Amino acid sequence: MANILIVDDDPAVGRMISRIARQEGHRAAVVATLAEGMARLRGESFDCVFLDVYLPDGNGLERVADISALPSPPEIVIITGHGDPDGAELAITSGAWSYIEKSATLEHYALTLDQVAKYRSRRSEAKPLELKRDGLIGDSPAMARVVAGIAQAAASKANVLLLGETGTGKEVAARSIHSNGSRASQRFVAVDCAALPKDLVESILFGHAKGAFTGANTPAQGLVRQADGGTLFLDEIGELPPSMQKAFLRVLQERRFRPLGSNREESSDFRLIAATNRDLDAMCALGTFRLDLLFRLKTLEIELPPLRDRLEDLFSLALYHLARVCDANGLPVKGISPDVVEVFKLYDWPGNIRELVNVLERMCLAAADDSMLHPEHLPMELRVRAARLAVRASTAAPGAAPAAAPERMSEPAEPCAAEPFPTFKEHRRAVVAAADKAYLRQLMIRAGGSIKRACEIADLSRTRLYYLMQEHGVSRQEP
């Protein structure tokens, strides 16, 4: 029996879904506002919430991420009387189970509820995997989704495709899948496809027989054979030459290959994990990557978030990697001053975690014998860029008044007790949030409400743009 919450201000819809739920033996509660719904979700345990989009006190889509971030989140089914493909995409990418139009049949509602109930029942009965989290630092909602994906991948034998920008920790995730899986005691063979010499790629992957080419004086075992029984990690799979994509597709299908210059095939029982920072779907559309190979690669898909989308993990990441940097350089472990963390949060980290580690190493060398890292130890380019971002955000804030000319010194004005003065941190957050909201509004005007055009102008993915629009309450129809 599942516990269901319906958040909808239409009494007829609430009665209909609750009746379906009770007929199937489930408990159901109905509330009419977002505030009531969030209060119930924070105070009780629910297996599923049917959430309306347009409610008297807000938009249900804007609270999907908040619900998903709860300690024991329910499955979320979005219901709406006005179907919208972009809204459906936002719902799913934010973590919803499904998106249903209110005009759907009763059987559709019943089937969705049955699927959710069975899924929750199986999940409650499954023995949780005790995941070893070496290198998987952070407890943000974005990182929690990654950890859940890694746990799912570790418990299976399926091929895995890791997506994410350069430096987000794709190899760390791949090693975590391996070390938590059934092949943990076997080899983990990592291959950087971008670094494979084009004239040697076949030999490196599949090996070669003696005399296969000039200089091949002895036979050599390829990396695919070395991964037998273990895990083969193909990093930057998007850089694999087209000729090798076809050859590797057969290897994935048959787990058999022929070394260069050999007249017999060999086999290798490996588990494949691939990673890329490129858009493989777009490459398939352009004909530079094989669609059939992509289908084979992404049985399971995990996206590693950029560091700018998980700033709540920044301090934990910095401490973890700082300890490693100090140890590698034979230094006592140093601390990080709060001022440094604040500068870190202003920076957008285009190089992600890899850049953070580099910055920490440079700071350690600059700090020398100091036991604490301070802003003066930061690389100059980072300090300058963070300062420029702060000033740009301040000047871009809507309604920001020009700086007033300095006045003559006079008697100090009486402090205003009715208006509490914000902390600098609160002020900066408000200014940056206001600037981002103003930018997004202007972006939607410039794009004429087109999400596709807005993504092109802002150089953002659809998922990232939807997240920002949801965070700042900006719609496609902003005036």
N, C-alpha and C positions, 0 to 999 in steps of 0.2 A: 504494500500500500504506500502510495506516494503522498507527499504533502504539497498542495498546489496553492499558489497565490495568484489572483487575477487583479490586475491594476487597470481599471477602465471606468470612465465616468458615465458610460452608457449602461444603465441597469439591465437592459435586455441582453446585452453581450455578456455581462457578468453572470446573469442567471443561466444563460445557455451553456457557457463553458463549465460552470460549477455543476450543472446538472449532468453533463457528459462525464465529468470527473467522478462524481458520486456513483453514477451508474456502473463505472468501472471499478468501484471499490476504493476510491481515493478520497482523501480529505481535501476540502477546498474552502478558501476564504476570499472575500471580495472587498477591495477598497477602491475609492473613486479618485484619489489624488496621488501624485508622486511623493509628497511628503509622508502621507500615511503608508504608502508602499515601502519607502526606504526605512521608515521606523519599524515596520513589521519584519523586514528582511534583516535588519540589524539585531532585532531582539529574538527572532525565532529561526528555526532551521526549516528551509523549504527545499524541495527537490526541483521544482519548476515554477517559474513566474511567467504568466502571460501578460505582456506589457504593451499597453496602448502607446501610440506615438504622440497624438495630440491630446494633452490632458490640461485641466484648468490651470495648473500651476507649473507647466513646463512641458518639454519635449522628452518623451520616453527614450528616444535614441541617444540623447545626451547623457543618460545615466547608465547606459549599458556597461561602459568601462568601469564605473564606480561599483556596480553590482558584481561584475566579474572579479573585482579586486577584494571582495569581502573574504573573511577567513574561510568560510565554507559556502562558496557561491552556488546558487541554484543554476539550472539550465534556463536560458532566457529565450522565450518565444515572442517575437515582436508581432503585434497584431495592429492592423491599420485599415481604415476605410478608404485610403487614398494610396494605391500602390505606386511605388517610385523605384525604378531600378537602382538609382544612386543610393537611395535610402536602404534598399536591400543589401547592397554591397557594404555600406557603412555598418549595418547591423552585424553581418557575418564577420567582417574584419575586426570589429570591436569585441567579438566573443559570443555573439548570440547563436543559439542552436538552429533557429530557422526564422523565417519571415513569412507571415500569413496575412493575406487580405481577408477582411471580415466577411466578404462575400463567399468565402470558401465553404464547401459542404460540411455537414456535421461529421461525415466519415473522415474528412481530412483532419479536422480537429481531433477526433478520437484516435486516428492513426498516429498523429504527432505525439499525443499524450502517451499512448501505449509505447512508442519507441523511447521516449524520454524515461518512462518508468522502468522499462526493462534495462536500459543503459545504466540508470542509477543503481538498480538492484545488483547488476553484475559488478559494478565498480565497488559497491559496499562489501561484496563477498570476496573480491580479489585481494590477495595478500599484497600489501604495499611493498614496493621495491625500496630497500634501503640503499639509496643512491650515494655513492662516494662522490663528493663534490670538489675534488681537488681542482683548483683553478676556476671553478664556477662560483664567482663571487657576486653577492647581491641578493636582495629579497624584494626588489621592485616588482610590480605586476608584470612588466615586460620580461624580467628575468624568470619569474615564476612560470610563465608560459614556455620559456626555453627549457627549463628544468623538467617540466611535465613532458615535453616532446622528447627529451633525451631519455627519460625513464621509459616512455613508450617504445622508443627505438631500441633501447638496450634489452628490452624483454622480447624482442622479435628478431627475425633473421632477414627482414626486408631490406632492400636497398634504401639508402637515405641520401637526400640532397639537402645540403646546408647552404642557405642564402644569407647574404649580408655584405655590407661594405668592407673594404680592406681594413684589417686591424680590429674587427669586432670579436675575434676569438673563435673562428670556425674550426681551426685545428684543435683547440682546447675542447670544444664540444665533441669533435670526432673521437678524440682520445678518451673522453668521458664515456661515450657510447660503447667503445671497445672495452674499457676497463670495468664497466658495469655489466657487460654481456657475458654470454656463455663461452666466448673465445678469449677471455681476458688473459689466460695463461699462454696464449699463442702470440705470434708476432703482429705488430702494428707497422705496416709498411707505408710510408708517406711518399707521395710523388707530386712534385710541383710541375704541372703540365706546362706552365709558362716558361720554365727553365729547360725543357727538353730540347736538345739540338734536333732540328728537323731531319737531318740526315742519319741520326742515330736513334730516333724515338722508337722505331720498331724493335731494334736490338735491345734497348734499355728495358722496354716493357716485356718483351717476349723471349729475350735471350737470343743466342746465336750458336750455330755449330762451328766447329773448327774449319777455317778456310772460307767462311761465308762471305768475307770481304777482305780487302787488303789490311793486314795487321791483325786479323782474327786468328792468332796462332794457337789459341786454346778455346774450347767451348765455354760459354758463359751462361749462367742462369739469369733469367729476367726477373723483374720485380713482381710480375704476376705470379710466377712460380714460387718466389720467396714468401709470398703472402698465403701460401697453401695452409689451410687450417686456421688462419688468422683473419686480419682485416686489411684490406687495400684501401688507402685513402688517396683519392685523386683530387688534389687541390687545384683550383683554377681550371676546372674541367672545360670551361668555355674556350680555353686556348688550345685544346687538342686539335691537331690538324684534321681537316675533313677526311683525308685518306685513312687516318687512324680511327676516326669515329666509326666508320663502317666496320673496320676490323674488330674494334672493341665491342661493338654491338653483338657480334657473333660470340665473342668470349663471354659476354654476360648471359647470353641465351644458353650456351652449351657448356660453359666453364671448361672449354678446351681451346687450345691454341697451338700454333706451329712455330717453333723458334726459327729465326732467319737462317736460311741455308739448310734446314733439316728436312728430311723426307718422312718424318713421323710426327704425329701430334702428341702433346702432353696435356695433362689435366691439372687443374688447381681449384680446390674448394675454398674460395675466399668469400668474405663478406664485404660488400662494396659500400663505401661512404664517399660521396663526391661533394665538392664545394665550389662556389663561384660568387664573384661580386658583379657578374654581368647578368643582363636580362636575357635568359635563354629563350623565352617565348618570342621576344623580338628578333633574336638571332635566327630562330626557326622561320619566322615570317620572311626574313631576308635571304634565307637559304644558306646561311653560314653555319648552321647547326642542325643536326638530324633530328626531326621530330620523333621518330621511332626510338632513338637513343634517349631523348629526354623523357619519354614515357617510361622507359626502363629505369631511369635514374631516380625519379621522384615518386617511388612507392610511398615513402614517408618524406615529408618536407618540413624543415625547421628553419625559421628566419631568425637570425641573430640581430637584435636591435642595435642601432648606432648609439654611441655613448651619450649623445645629446638628448636621446629619448629615455634615458634612465639615470638622470642626474642624481636621483636619490641614492644610487649605488656608488656615487663617485668617491665619497670619503672611504668606504670600505675597500673599494678597489685600490685607492691610493695607498692606504695603510698596508694592504696585502703585498702590493708590488714594491712599495718602498722597503719593506723588510727583506724582500728578495734581492733588490738592488744593493742594499747595504751589505748583505751577506756575500754577494758576488764580488764586491769591492773590498772586502775585509774591514768594513766599518761597523762601529756600534750602531744599533738600530736608532734611527732619528724619529722625532715627532714632526707633526705638521701643524703650523699655526692656523687658527680659524681664518685669518686674513687670506692665506693662500687658498684655502678651500673656497672662499667667496670669489676669488679671481678665477679659479677653476670653473666655477658654475657660470661665470659670465662668458667663458670661452666656448666655441662651438665644436671643438675637437674633430676636425676633418679627418685626422688619422686614427681616431677612436682609441682603443685601449693601447694599441701599439705606440701611438704618439704619447699617451700618458706615461708609459714606462720610460720612453726616451726623455721626456721632460723631467721626470723624477731622477733619472740618472744624472742628467746635467745639473740639476739642483743640488744633488748630493756632492758632486765634485766642487760646485761653487761654494757650498756651505763648509767644506773642509772639516774642521774640528767642532763646529757648532752642533749642538744636540737637537736643534729645532730648525726646520725649514721655514724661512720667512719670505715675504714678497720680494725682497731685494735679491733673493737667490733665483728667482724666476728668469728664464730666458727673456731677453729684451723683446723679441718679436711677439712673444705671448702677452707680455705686459702691455705692449703698444696696441695689439689687436683687441685685447679685452677692453682697454680704455676707449678705443674708437667705437666698439660695439655699444658701450655704456652711453657715450655721448650721442651716438646716432639714435639710440632708443629714446633718450631724453628729448632730443629735438624733434623726433617724429611723433611724440605723444599728441593725440588730438586735443585741441584746445589749449596747448601749452602757450603760455604768455611769454613774450620776449622779455629778456632780462631787464630789470629796471635799472635806470641810471643810479649810481651811488648818490645817496643823500648826505647832507651835512650831518655831522654828529649832533645828536640831540638827546633829550631825556629818553631813556629806554621805555618802550611801550609796555603797558601792563600785559603780562601773559594771559592768554585766553584759556581759562580753566575748562570751558565747555567743550573745546576741541582738543583731544589728546594728540600730541605731536607724534607722528610715526617714527619707528626706528629706521635707520638708514636701509637696513635689509628689506623692511616692509615697503619703504619708498621705492627702492630699486625694482622690486618685484612688480609693484603696481605700474611703474613707468614702462618696463619691458612688456608687460601684459597688454597695456594700452597701445603700445607701438605695434605689437604683433596683430592686435585686433584691427587697428587702423589699416595696416598693410593688407590683411586678408580682405577687408571690405573693398579697398581700392582694387585689389586683384580680381575679385568677382565682377566688379564693374568693368574693368579692362577686358575680362574674358567673356563678358556678356552672359554670365551665369553658366558657362560651359566648363565642366570639371576638367575635361580633356585639355582645353585651351589653357586653363589656369595652371595645370600641371606643367605644360610646356613653358609658360612664361616664368613660373617660379622655380622650375627645375626640381619639382617634388614628385614623389610617387603618389598615386591616388590614395593609398592607405595613409601616408603621412599627411596629405592635405586634408583628408576627412578627419583625421585625429585632431589637427590644429583647428579646423572649423568647429568641431565639437567642443574642444577645450575652451574656445573663446566665444562660443555662441554666435557664430557667423553662418548665415544661410546663403544658398545660391541666389536668392532673390534680394540680397541686400540693396537698398536704394543708393 
